[in-house]
Amino acid sequence: MPNMLNNAVEFLKESREEIGKVVFPTRQEVVGATVVVILSVVVVSAFLGVVDLGLSEVMKQIFK
Protein backbone atom coordinates (compact mmCIF):
# COMPACT_ATOMS: atom_id res chain seq x y z
CA MET A 1 0.00 0.00 0.00
CA PRO A 2 2.73 2.55 0.78
CA ASN A 3 4.24 1.81 -2.64
CA MET A 4 1.00 2.86 -4.34
CA LEU A 5 0.95 6.09 -2.32
CA ASN A 6 4.57 6.81 -3.25
CA ASN A 7 3.78 6.13 -6.90
CA ALA A 8 0.81 8.50 -6.78
CA VAL A 9 2.86 11.24 -5.13
CA GLU A 10 5.68 10.78 -7.64
CA PHE A 11 3.18 10.91 -10.52
CA LEU A 12 1.72 14.17 -9.23
CA LYS A 13 5.18 15.71 -8.83
CA GLU A 14 6.18 14.72 -12.35
CA SER A 15 2.86 15.95 -13.74
CA ARG A 16 3.39 19.34 -12.14
CA GLU A 17 6.88 19.57 -13.63
CA GLU A 18 5.60 18.64 -17.09
CA ILE A 19 2.75 21.16 -17.02
CA GLY A 20 5.36 23.81 -16.33
CA LYS A 21 7.08 22.93 -19.61
CA VAL A 22 3.94 23.41 -21.68
CA VAL A 23 3.92 26.44 -23.97
CA PHE A 24 0.37 27.65 -24.30
CA PRO A 25 -0.66 29.59 -27.42
CA THR A 26 -1.21 33.32 -27.21
CA ARG A 27 -4.68 34.79 -27.52
CA GLN A 28 -3.80 36.03 -31.00
CA GLU A 29 -2.74 32.51 -32.10
CA VAL A 30 -5.95 31.00 -30.73
CA VAL A 31 -8.11 33.61 -32.47
CA GLY A 32 -6.21 33.10 -35.73
CA ALA A 33 -6.59 29.33 -35.60
CA THR A 34 -10.28 29.67 -34.76
CA VAL A 35 -10.86 31.94 -37.74
CA VAL A 36 -9.09 29.46 -40.03
CA VAL A 37 -11.22 26.59 -38.74
CA ILE A 38 -14.48 28.52 -39.10
CA LEU A 39 -13.63 29.66 -42.63
CA SER A 40 -12.62 26.11 -43.59
CA VAL A 41 -15.93 24.76 -42.29
CA VAL A 42 -17.88 27.39 -44.21
CA VAL A 43 -16.00 26.70 -47.47
CA VAL A 44 -16.30 22.91 -47.20
CA SER A 45 -19.99 23.19 -46.23
CA ALA A 46 -20.72 25.42 -49.22
CA PHE A 47 -18.86 23.06 -51.55
CA LEU A 48 -20.73 20.01 -50.24
CA GLY A 49 -24.04 21.90 -50.48
CA VAL A 50 -23.40 22.71 -54.14
CA VAL A 51 -22.36 19.12 -54.88
CA ASP A 52 -25.48 17.83 -53.09
CA LEU A 53 -27.75 20.13 -55.08
CA GLY A 54 -26.07 19.10 -58.33
CA LEU A 55 -26.34 15.39 -57.58
CA SER A 56 -29.97 15.82 -56.51
CA GLU A 57 -30.79 17.40 -59.85
CA VAL A 58 -28.97 14.63 -61.70
CA MET A 59 -30.91 11.98 -59.78
CA LYS A 60 -34.21 13.77 -60.46
CA GLN A 61 -33.44 13.69 -64.18
CA ILE A 62 -32.42 10.02 -64.10
CA PHE A 63 -35.45 8.82 -62.14
CA LYS A 64 -37.99 11.08 -63.82
mmCIF file of the N, C-alpha and C atoms, coordinates in Angstrom:
data_MODEL
# 
_entry.id   MODEL 
# 
loop_
_atom_site.group_PDB 
_atom_site.id 
_atom_site.type_symbol 
_atom_site.label_atom_id 
_atom_site.label_alt_id 
_atom_site.label_comp_id 
_atom_site.label_asym_id 
_atom_site.label_entity_id 
_atom_site.label_seq_id 
_atom_site.pdbx_PDB_ins_code 
_atom_site.Cartn_x 
_atom_site.Cartn_y 
_atom_site.Cartn_z 
_atom_site.occupancy 
_atom_site.B_iso_or_equiv 
_atom_site.pdbx_formal_charge 
_atom_site.auth_seq_id 
_atom_site.auth_comp_id 
_atom_site.auth_asym_id 
_atom_site.auth_atom_id 
_atom_site.pdbx_PDB_model_num 
ATOM 1   N N  . MET A 1 1  ? 0.809   -1.208 0.000   1.00 0.00 ? 1  MET A N  1 
ATOM 2   C CA . MET A 1 1  ? 0.000   0.000  0.000   1.00 0.00 ? 1  MET A CA 1 
ATOM 3   C C  . MET A 1 1  ? 0.855   1.276  0.000   1.00 0.00 ? 1  MET A C  1 
ATOM 4   N N  . PRO A 1 2  ? 1.897   1.339  0.809   1.00 0.00 ? 2  PRO A N  1 
ATOM 5   C CA . PRO A 1 2  ? 2.731   2.553  0.781   1.00 0.00 ? 2  PRO A CA 1 
ATOM 6   C C  . PRO A 1 2  ? 3.368   2.772  -0.588  1.00 0.00 ? 2  PRO A C  1 
ATOM 7   N N  . ASN A 1 3  ? 3.652   1.680  -1.313  1.00 0.00 ? 3  ASN A N  1 
ATOM 8   C CA . ASN A 1 3  ? 4.244   1.806  -2.637  1.00 0.00 ? 3  ASN A CA 1 
ATOM 9   C C  . ASN A 1 3  ? 3.285   2.522  -3.593  1.00 0.00 ? 3  ASN A C  1 
ATOM 10  N N  . MET A 1 4  ? 1.994   2.208  -3.493  1.00 0.00 ? 4  MET A N  1 
ATOM 11  C CA . MET A 1 4  ? 1.002   2.860  -4.342  1.00 0.00 ? 4  MET A CA 1 
ATOM 12  C C  . MET A 1 4  ? 0.915   4.351  -4.018  1.00 0.00 ? 4  MET A C  1 
ATOM 13  N N  . LEU A 1 5  ? 0.999   4.681  -2.733  1.00 0.00 ? 5  LEU A N  1 
ATOM 14  C CA . LEU A 1 5  ? 0.952   6.085  -2.324  1.00 0.00 ? 5  LEU A CA 1 
ATOM 15  C C  . LEU A 1 5  ? 2.181   6.827  -2.840  1.00 0.00 ? 5  LEU A C  1 
ATOM 16  N N  . ASN A 1 6  ? 3.342   6.205  -2.733  1.00 0.00 ? 6  ASN A N  1 
ATOM 17  C CA . ASN A 1 6  ? 4.565   6.813  -3.246  1.00 0.00 ? 6  ASN A CA 1 
ATOM 18  C C  . ASN A 1 6  ? 4.491   7.016  -4.762  1.00 0.00 ? 6  ASN A C  1 
ATOM 19  N N  . ASN A 1 7  ? 3.936   6.019  -5.441  1.00 0.00 ? 7  ASN A N  1 
ATOM 20  C CA . ASN A 1 7  ? 3.777   6.126  -6.900  1.00 0.00 ? 7  ASN A CA 1 
ATOM 21  C C  . ASN A 1 7  ? 2.857   7.287  -7.260  1.00 0.00 ? 7  ASN A C  1 
ATOM 22  N N  . ALA A 1 8  ? 1.761   7.427  -6.515  1.00 0.00 ? 8  ALA A N  1 
ATOM 23  C CA . ALA A 1 8  ? 0.808   8.499  -6.783  1.00 0.00 ? 8  ALA A CA 1 
ATOM 24  C C  . ALA A 1 8  ? 1.446   9.861  -6.542  1.00 0.00 ? 8  ALA A C  1 
ATOM 25  N N  . VAL A 1 9  ? 2.191   9.977  -5.444  1.00 0.00 ? 9  VAL A N  1 
ATOM 26  C CA . VAL A 1 9  ? 2.859   11.242 -5.128  1.00 0.00 ? 9  VAL A CA 1 
ATOM 27  C C  . VAL A 1 9  ? 3.897   11.565 -6.198  1.00 0.00 ? 9  VAL A C  1 
ATOM 28  N N  . GLU A 1 10 ? 4.660   10.581 -6.607  1.00 0.00 ? 10 GLU A N  1 
ATOM 29  C CA . GLU A 1 10 ? 5.680   10.780 -7.644  1.00 0.00 ? 10 GLU A CA 1 
ATOM 30  C C  . GLU A 1 10 ? 5.024   11.201 -8.964  1.00 0.00 ? 10 GLU A C  1 
ATOM 31  N N  . PHE A 1 11 ? 3.909   10.563 -9.296  1.00 0.00 ? 11 PHE A N  1 
ATOM 32  C CA . PHE A 1 11 ? 3.175   10.909 -10.516 1.00 0.00 ? 11 PHE A CA 1 
ATOM 33  C C  . PHE A 1 11 ? 2.732   12.370 -10.481 1.00 0.00 ? 11 PHE A C  1 
ATOM 34  N N  . LEU A 1 12 ? 2.189   12.794 -9.347  1.00 0.00 ? 12 LEU A N  1 
ATOM 35  C CA . LEU A 1 12 ? 1.719   14.172 -9.232  1.00 0.00 ? 12 LEU A CA 1 
ATOM 36  C C  . LEU A 1 12 ? 2.872   15.169 -9.330  1.00 0.00 ? 12 LEU A C  1 
ATOM 37  N N  . LYS A 1 13 ? 3.998   14.842 -8.737  1.00 0.00 ? 13 LYS A N  1 
ATOM 38  C CA . LYS A 1 13 ? 5.176   15.713 -8.830  1.00 0.00 ? 13 LYS A CA 1 
ATOM 39  C C  . LYS A 1 13 ? 5.639   15.844 -10.276 1.00 0.00 ? 13 LYS A C  1 
ATOM 40  N N  . GLU A 1 14 ? 5.742   14.708 -10.954 1.00 0.00 ? 14 GLU A N  1 
ATOM 41  C CA . GLU A 1 14 ? 6.180   14.715 -12.349 1.00 0.00 ? 14 GLU A CA 1 
ATOM 42  C C  . GLU A 1 14 ? 5.183   15.449 -13.240 1.00 0.00 ? 14 GLU A C  1 
ATOM 43  N N  . SER A 1 15 ? 3.902   15.272 -12.961 1.00 0.00 ? 15 SER A N  1 
ATOM 44  C CA . SER A 1 15 ? 2.865   15.952 -13.742 1.00 0.00 ? 15 SER A CA 1 
ATOM 45  C C  . SER A 1 15 ? 2.991   17.461 -13.594 1.00 0.00 ? 15 SER A C  1 
ATOM 46  N N  . ARG A 1 16 ? 3.240   17.903 -12.375 1.00 0.00 ? 16 ARG A N  1 
ATOM 47  C CA . ARG A 1 16 ? 3.390   19.339 -12.138 1.00 0.00 ? 16 ARG A CA 1 
ATOM 48  C C  . ARG A 1 16 ? 4.611   19.891 -12.881 1.00 0.00 ? 16 ARG A C  1 
ATOM 49  N N  . GLU A 1 17 ? 5.689   19.144 -12.893 1.00 0.00 ? 17 GLU A N  1 
ATOM 50  C CA . GLU A 1 17 ? 6.883   19.565 -13.631 1.00 0.00 ? 17 GLU A CA 1 
ATOM 51  C C  . GLU A 1 17 ? 6.589   19.660 -15.129 1.00 0.00 ? 17 GLU A C  1 
ATOM 52  N N  . GLU A 1 18 ? 5.893   18.665 -15.652 1.00 0.00 ? 18 GLU A N  1 
ATOM 53  C CA . GLU A 1 18 ? 5.601   18.638 -17.089 1.00 0.00 ? 18 GLU A CA 1 
ATOM 54  C C  . GLU A 1 18 ? 4.675   19.775 -17.495 1.00 0.00 ? 18 GLU A C  1 
ATOM 55  N N  . ILE A 1 19 ? 3.680   20.084 -16.664 1.00 0.00 ? 19 ILE A N  1 
ATOM 56  C CA . ILE A 1 19 ? 2.748   21.156 -17.021 1.00 0.00 ? 19 ILE A CA 1 
ATOM 57  C C  . ILE A 1 19 ? 3.476   22.497 -17.044 1.00 0.00 ? 19 ILE A C  1 
ATOM 58  N N  . GLY A 1 20 ? 4.558   22.600 -16.297 1.00 0.00 ? 20 GLY A N  1 
ATOM 59  C CA . GLY A 1 20 ? 5.365   23.813 -16.325 1.00 0.00 ? 20 GLY A CA 1 
ATOM 60  C C  . GLY A 1 20 ? 6.129   23.980 -17.630 1.00 0.00 ? 20 GLY A C  1 
ATOM 61  N N  . LYS A 1 21 ? 6.348   22.896 -18.341 1.00 0.00 ? 21 LYS A N  1 
ATOM 62  C CA . LYS A 1 21 ? 7.077   22.935 -19.612 1.00 0.00 ? 21 LYS A CA 1 
ATOM 63  C C  . LYS A 1 21 ? 6.174   23.265 -20.804 1.00 0.00 ? 21 LYS A C  1 
ATOM 64  N N  . VAL A 1 22 ? 4.878   23.203 -20.585 1.00 0.00 ? 22 VAL A N  1 
ATOM 65  C CA . VAL A 1 22 ? 3.936   23.410 -21.678 1.00 0.00 ? 22 VAL A CA 1 
ATOM 66  C C  . VAL A 1 22 ? 3.959   24.871 -22.112 1.00 0.00 ? 22 VAL A C  1 
ATOM 67  N N  . VAL A 1 23 ? 3.983   25.090 -23.421 1.00 0.00 ? 23 VAL A N  1 
ATOM 68  C CA . VAL A 1 23 ? 3.924   26.445 -23.969 1.00 0.00 ? 23 VAL A CA 1 
ATOM 69  C C  . VAL A 1 23 ? 2.517   26.622 -24.545 1.00 0.00 ? 23 VAL A C  1 
ATOM 70  N N  . PHE A 1 24 ? 1.730   27.419 -23.865 1.00 0.00 ? 24 PHE A N  1 
ATOM 71  C CA . PHE A 1 24 ? 0.368   27.647 -24.302 1.00 0.00 ? 24 PHE A CA 1 
ATOM 72  C C  . PHE A 1 24 ? 0.345   28.713 -25.386 1.00 0.00 ? 24 PHE A C  1 
ATOM 73  N N  . PRO A 1 25 ? -0.598  28.597 -26.341 1.00 0.00 ? 25 PRO A N  1 
ATOM 74  C CA . PRO A 1 25 ? -0.660  29.589 -27.416 1.00 0.00 ? 25 PRO A CA 1 
ATOM 75  C C  . PRO A 1 25 ? -1.135  30.938 -26.880 1.00 0.00 ? 25 PRO A C  1 
ATOM 76  N N  . THR A 1 26 ? -0.749  31.989 -27.586 1.00 0.00 ? 26 THR A N  1 
ATOM 77  C CA . THR A 1 26 ? -1.209  33.321 -27.212 1.00 0.00 ? 26 THR A CA 1 
ATOM 78  C C  . THR A 1 26 ? -2.660  33.487 -27.658 1.00 0.00 ? 26 THR A C  1 
ATOM 79  N N  . ARG A 1 27 ? -3.290  34.520 -27.141 1.00 0.00 ? 27 ARG A N  1 
ATOM 80  C CA . ARG A 1 27 ? -4.677  34.788 -27.518 1.00 0.00 ? 27 ARG A CA 1 
ATOM 81  C C  . ARG A 1 27 ? -4.776  35.025 -29.027 1.00 0.00 ? 27 ARG A C  1 
ATOM 82  N N  . GLN A 1 28 ? -3.796  35.736 -29.569 1.00 0.00 ? 28 GLN A N  1 
ATOM 83  C CA . GLN A 1 28 ? -3.797  36.029 -31.003 1.00 0.00 ? 28 GLN A CA 1 
ATOM 84  C C  . GLN A 1 28 ? -3.692  34.737 -31.827 1.00 0.00 ? 28 GLN A C  1 
ATOM 85  N N  . GLU A 1 29 ? -2.867  33.797 -31.387 1.00 0.00 ? 29 GLU A N  1 
ATOM 86  C CA . GLU A 1 29 ? -2.740  32.513 -32.096 1.00 0.00 ? 29 GLU A CA 1 
ATOM 87  C C  . GLU A 1 29 ? -4.037  31.711 -32.034 1.00 0.00 ? 29 GLU A C  1 
ATOM 88  N N  . VAL A 1 30 ? -4.689  31.738 -30.883 1.00 0.00 ? 30 VAL A N  1 
ATOM 89  C CA . VAL A 1 30 ? -5.954  31.003 -30.733 1.00 0.00 ? 30 VAL A CA 1 
ATOM 90  C C  . VAL A 1 30 ? -7.028  31.610 -31.626 1.00 0.00 ? 30 VAL A C  1 
ATOM 91  N N  . VAL A 1 31 ? -7.112  32.934 -31.625 1.00 0.00 ? 31 VAL A N  1 
ATOM 92  C CA . VAL A 1 31 ? -8.107  33.612 -32.474 1.00 0.00 ? 31 VAL A CA 1 
ATOM 93  C C  . VAL A 1 31 ? -7.828  33.320 -33.948 1.00 0.00 ? 31 VAL A C  1 
ATOM 94  N N  . GLY A 1 32 ? -6.566  33.385 -34.338 1.00 0.00 ? 32 GLY A N  1 
ATOM 95  C CA . GLY A 1 32 ? -6.213  33.104 -35.733 1.00 0.00 ? 32 GLY A CA 1 
ATOM 96  C C  . GLY A 1 32 ? -6.573  31.693 -36.144 1.00 0.00 ? 32 GLY A C  1 
ATOM 97  N N  . ALA A 1 33 ? -6.269  30.728 -35.288 1.00 0.00 ? 33 ALA A N  1 
ATOM 98  C CA . ALA A 1 33 ? -6.586  29.332 -35.598 1.00 0.00 ? 33 ALA A CA 1 
ATOM 99  C C  . ALA A 1 33 ? -8.098  29.125 -35.653 1.00 0.00 ? 33 ALA A C  1 
ATOM 100 N N  . THR A 1 34 ? -8.819  29.791 -34.770 1.00 0.00 ? 34 THR A N  1 
ATOM 101 C CA . THR A 1 34 ? -10.281 29.668 -34.755 1.00 0.00 ? 34 THR A CA 1 
ATOM 102 C C  . THR A 1 34 ? -10.880 30.213 -36.037 1.00 0.00 ? 34 THR A C  1 
ATOM 103 N N  . VAL A 1 35 ? -10.366 31.347 -36.496 1.00 0.00 ? 35 VAL A N  1 
ATOM 104 C CA . VAL A 1 35 ? -10.860 31.938 -37.745 1.00 0.00 ? 35 VAL A CA 1 
ATOM 105 C C  . VAL A 1 35 ? -10.591 30.992 -38.913 1.00 0.00 ? 35 VAL A C  1 
ATOM 106 N N  . VAL A 1 36 ? -9.418  30.403 -38.951 1.00 0.00 ? 36 VAL A N  1 
ATOM 107 C CA . VAL A 1 36 ? -9.089  29.459 -40.029 1.00 0.00 ? 36 VAL A CA 1 
ATOM 108 C C  . VAL A 1 36 ? -10.046 28.275 -40.016 1.00 0.00 ? 36 VAL A C  1 
ATOM 109 N N  . VAL A 1 37 ? -10.322 27.739 -38.837 1.00 0.00 ? 37 VAL A N  1 
ATOM 110 C CA . VAL A 1 37 ? -11.223 26.587 -38.737 1.00 0.00 ? 37 VAL A CA 1 
ATOM 111 C C  . VAL A 1 37 ? -12.634 26.970 -39.185 1.00 0.00 ? 37 VAL A C  1 
ATOM 112 N N  . ILE A 1 38 ? -13.125 28.105 -38.727 1.00 0.00 ? 38 ILE A N  1 
ATOM 113 C CA . ILE A 1 38 ? -14.482 28.520 -39.095 1.00 0.00 ? 38 ILE A CA 1 
ATOM 114 C C  . ILE A 1 38 ? -14.582 28.755 -40.603 1.00 0.00 ? 38 ILE A C  1 
ATOM 115 N N  . LEU A 1 39 ? -13.603 29.431 -41.178 1.00 0.00 ? 39 LEU A N  1 
ATOM 116 C CA . LEU A 1 39 ? -13.631 29.662 -42.632 1.00 0.00 ? 39 LEU A CA 1 
ATOM 117 C C  . LEU A 1 39 ? -13.548 28.342 -43.401 1.00 0.00 ? 39 LEU A C  1 
ATOM 118 N N  . SER A 1 40 ? -12.734 27.424 -42.928 1.00 0.00 ? 40 SER A N  1 
ATOM 119 C CA . SER A 1 40 ? -12.624 26.110 -43.586 1.00 0.00 ? 40 SER A CA 1 
ATOM 120 C C  . SER A 1 40 ? -13.956 25.375 -43.551 1.00 0.00 ? 40 SER A C  1 
ATOM 121 N N  . VAL A 1 41 ? -14.621 25.422 -42.418 1.00 0.00 ? 41 VAL A N  1 
ATOM 122 C CA . VAL A 1 41 ? -15.925 24.756 -42.288 1.00 0.00 ? 41 VAL A CA 1 
ATOM 123 C C  . VAL A 1 41 ? -16.941 25.384 -43.232 1.00 0.00 ? 41 VAL A C  1 
ATOM 124 N N  . VAL A 1 42 ? -16.937 26.705 -43.325 1.00 0.00 ? 42 VAL A N  1 
ATOM 125 C CA . VAL A 1 42 ? -17.880 27.388 -44.214 1.00 0.00 ? 42 VAL A CA 1 
ATOM 126 C C  . VAL A 1 42 ? -17.611 27.014 -45.670 1.00 0.00 ? 42 VAL A C  1 
ATOM 127 N N  . VAL A 1 43 ? -16.349 27.023 -46.078 1.00 0.00 ? 43 VAL A N  1 
ATOM 128 C CA . VAL A 1 43 ? -15.997 26.705 -47.471 1.00 0.00 ? 43 VAL A CA 1 
ATOM 129 C C  . VAL A 1 43 ? -16.359 25.261 -47.807 1.00 0.00 ? 43 VAL A C  1 
ATOM 130 N N  . VAL A 1 44 ? -16.001 24.322 -46.939 1.00 0.00 ? 44 VAL A N  1 
ATOM 131 C CA . VAL A 1 44 ? -16.303 22.906 -47.200 1.00 0.00 ? 44 VAL A CA 1 
ATOM 132 C C  . VAL A 1 44 ? -17.812 22.681 -47.202 1.00 0.00 ? 44 VAL A C  1 
ATOM 133 N N  . SER A 1 45 ? -18.524 23.333 -46.279 1.00 0.00 ? 45 SER A N  1 
ATOM 134 C CA . SER A 1 45 ? -19.990 23.186 -46.234 1.00 0.00 ? 45 SER A CA 1 
ATOM 135 C C  . SER A 1 45 ? -20.626 23.713 -47.516 1.00 0.00 ? 45 SER A C  1 
ATOM 136 N N  . ALA A 1 46 ? -20.168 24.861 -47.978 1.00 0.00 ? 46 ALA A N  1 
ATOM 137 C CA . ALA A 1 46 ? -20.718 25.420 -49.220 1.00 0.00 ? 46 ALA A CA 1 
ATOM 138 C C  . ALA A 1 46 ? -20.432 24.490 -50.398 1.00 0.00 ? 46 ALA A C  1 
ATOM 139 N N  . PHE A 1 47 ? -19.211 23.979 -50.462 1.00 0.00 ? 47 PHE A N  1 
ATOM 140 C CA . PHE A 1 47 ? -18.858 23.063 -51.546 1.00 0.00 ? 47 PHE A CA 1 
ATOM 141 C C  . PHE A 1 47 ? -19.752 21.819 -51.515 1.00 0.00 ? 47 PHE A C  1 
ATOM 142 N N  . LEU A 1 48 ? -19.898 21.213 -50.341 1.00 0.00 ? 48 LEU A N  1 
ATOM 143 C CA . LEU A 1 48 ? -20.728 20.010 -50.236 1.00 0.00 ? 48 LEU A CA 1 
ATOM 144 C C  . LEU A 1 48 ? -22.196 20.316 -50.533 1.00 0.00 ? 48 LEU A C  1 
ATOM 145 N N  . GLY A 1 49 ? -22.666 21.502 -50.167 1.00 0.00 ? 49 GLY A N  1 
ATOM 146 C CA . GLY A 1 49 ? -24.036 21.899 -50.481 1.00 0.00 ? 49 GLY A CA 1 
ATOM 147 C C  . GLY A 1 49 ? -24.254 21.986 -51.983 1.00 0.00 ? 49 GLY A C  1 
ATOM 148 N N  . VAL A 1 50 ? -23.293 22.587 -52.678 1.00 0.00 ? 50 VAL A N  1 
ATOM 149 C CA . VAL A 1 50 ? -23.396 22.706 -54.140 1.00 0.00 ? 50 VAL A CA 1 
ATOM 150 C C  . VAL A 1 50 ? -23.341 21.323 -54.792 1.00 0.00 ? 50 VAL A C  1 
ATOM 151 N N  . VAL A 1 51 ? -22.452 20.480 -54.340 1.00 0.00 ? 51 VAL A N  1 
ATOM 152 C CA . VAL A 1 51 ? -22.360 19.119 -54.882 1.00 0.00 ? 51 VAL A CA 1 
ATOM 153 C C  . VAL A 1 51 ? -23.665 18.365 -54.630 1.00 0.00 ? 51 VAL A C  1 
ATOM 154 N N  . ASP A 1 52 ? -24.223 18.509 -53.432 1.00 0.00 ? 52 ASP A N  1 
ATOM 155 C CA . ASP A 1 52 ? -25.476 17.833 -53.090 1.00 0.00 ? 52 ASP A CA 1 
ATOM 156 C C  . ASP A 1 52 ? -26.605 18.301 -54.002 1.00 0.00 ? 52 ASP A C  1 
ATOM 157 N N  . LEU A 1 53 ? -26.699 19.611 -54.191 1.00 0.00 ? 53 LEU A N  1 
ATOM 158 C CA . LEU A 1 53 ? -27.746 20.126 -55.083 1.00 0.00 ? 53 LEU A CA 1 
ATOM 159 C C  . LEU A 1 53 ? -27.568 19.608 -56.505 1.00 0.00 ? 53 LEU A C  1 
ATOM 160 N N  . GLY A 1 54 ? -26.329 19.598 -56.973 1.00 0.00 ? 54 GLY A N  1 
ATOM 161 C CA . GLY A 1 54 ? -26.065 19.098 -58.325 1.00 0.00 ? 54 GLY A CA 1 
ATOM 162 C C  . GLY A 1 54 ? -26.432 17.631 -58.469 1.00 0.00 ? 54 GLY A C  1 
ATOM 163 N N  . LEU A 1 55 ? -26.017 16.827 -57.513 1.00 0.00 ? 55 LEU A N  1 
ATOM 164 C CA . LEU A 1 55 ? -26.342 15.395 -57.584 1.00 0.00 ? 55 LEU A CA 1 
ATOM 165 C C  . LEU A 1 55 ? -27.839 15.147 -57.440 1.00 0.00 ? 55 LEU A C  1 
ATOM 166 N N  . SER A 1 56 ? -28.510 15.960 -56.641 1.00 0.00 ? 56 SER A N  1 
ATOM 167 C CA . SER A 1 56 ? -29.968 15.824 -56.508 1.00 0.00 ? 56 SER A CA 1 
ATOM 168 C C  . SER A 1 56 ? -30.655 16.076 -57.838 1.00 0.00 ? 56 SER A C  1 
ATOM 169 N N  . GLU A 1 57 ? -30.211 17.100 -58.548 1.00 0.00 ? 57 GLU A N  1 
ATOM 170 C CA . GLU A 1 57 ? -30.788 17.401 -59.848 1.00 0.00 ? 57 GLU A CA 1 
ATOM 171 C C  . GLU A 1 57 ? -30.514 16.287 -60.850 1.00 0.00 ? 57 GLU A C  1 
ATOM 172 N N  . VAL A 1 58 ? -29.327 15.738 -60.818 1.00 0.00 ? 58 VAL A N  1 
ATOM 173 C CA . VAL A 1 58 ? -28.974 14.630 -61.705 1.00 0.00 ? 58 VAL A CA 1 
ATOM 174 C C  . VAL A 1 58 ? -29.873 13.425 -61.416 1.00 0.00 ? 58 VAL A C  1 
ATOM 175 N N  . MET A 1 59 ? -30.058 13.123 -60.158 1.00 0.00 ? 59 MET A N  1 
ATOM 176 C CA . MET A 1 59 ? -30.913 11.984 -59.776 1.00 0.00 ? 59 MET A CA 1 
ATOM 177 C C  . MET A 1 59 ? -32.372 12.230 -60.178 1.00 0.00 ? 59 MET A C  1 
ATOM 178 N N  . LYS A 1 60 ? -32.826 13.451 -60.044 1.00 0.00 ? 60 LYS A N  1 
ATOM 179 C CA . LYS A 1 60 ? -34.214 13.767 -60.464 1.00 0.00 ? 60 LYS A CA 1 
ATOM 180 C C  . LYS A 1 60 ? -34.376 13.514 -61.960 1.00 0.00 ? 60 LYS A C  1 
ATOM 181 N N  . GLN A 1 61 ? -33.368 13.900 -62.740 1.00 0.00 ? 61 GLN A N  1 
ATOM 182 C CA . GLN A 1 61 ? -33.435 13.694 -64.184 1.00 0.00 ? 61 GLN A CA 1 
ATOM 183 C C  . GLN A 1 61 ? -33.374 12.218 -64.541 1.00 0.00 ? 61 GLN A C  1 
ATOM 184 N N  . ILE A 1 62 ? -32.552 11.447 -63.808 1.00 0.00 ? 62 ILE A N  1 
ATOM 185 C CA . ILE A 1 62 ? -32.420 10.020 -64.099 1.00 0.00 ? 62 ILE A CA 1 
ATOM 186 C C  . ILE A 1 62 ? -33.699 9.267  -63.764 1.00 0.00 ? 62 ILE A C  1 
ATOM 187 N N  . PHE A 1 63 ? -34.299 9.563  -62.611 1.00 0.00 ? 63 PHE A N  1 
ATOM 188 C CA . PHE A 1 63 ? -35.454 8.815  -62.140 1.00 0.00 ? 63 PHE A CA 1 
ATOM 189 C C  . PHE A 1 63 ? -36.782 9.483  -62.459 1.00 0.00 ? 63 PHE A C  1 
ATOM 190 N N  . LYS A 1 64 ? -36.785 10.367 -63.402 1.00 0.00 ? 64 LYS A N  1 
ATOM 191 C CA . LYS A 1 64 ? -37.987 11.081 -63.823 1.00 0.00 ? 64 LYS A CA 1 
ATOM 192 C C  . LYS A 1 64 ? -38.987 10.159 -64.472 1.00 0.00 ? 64 LYS A C  1 
# 
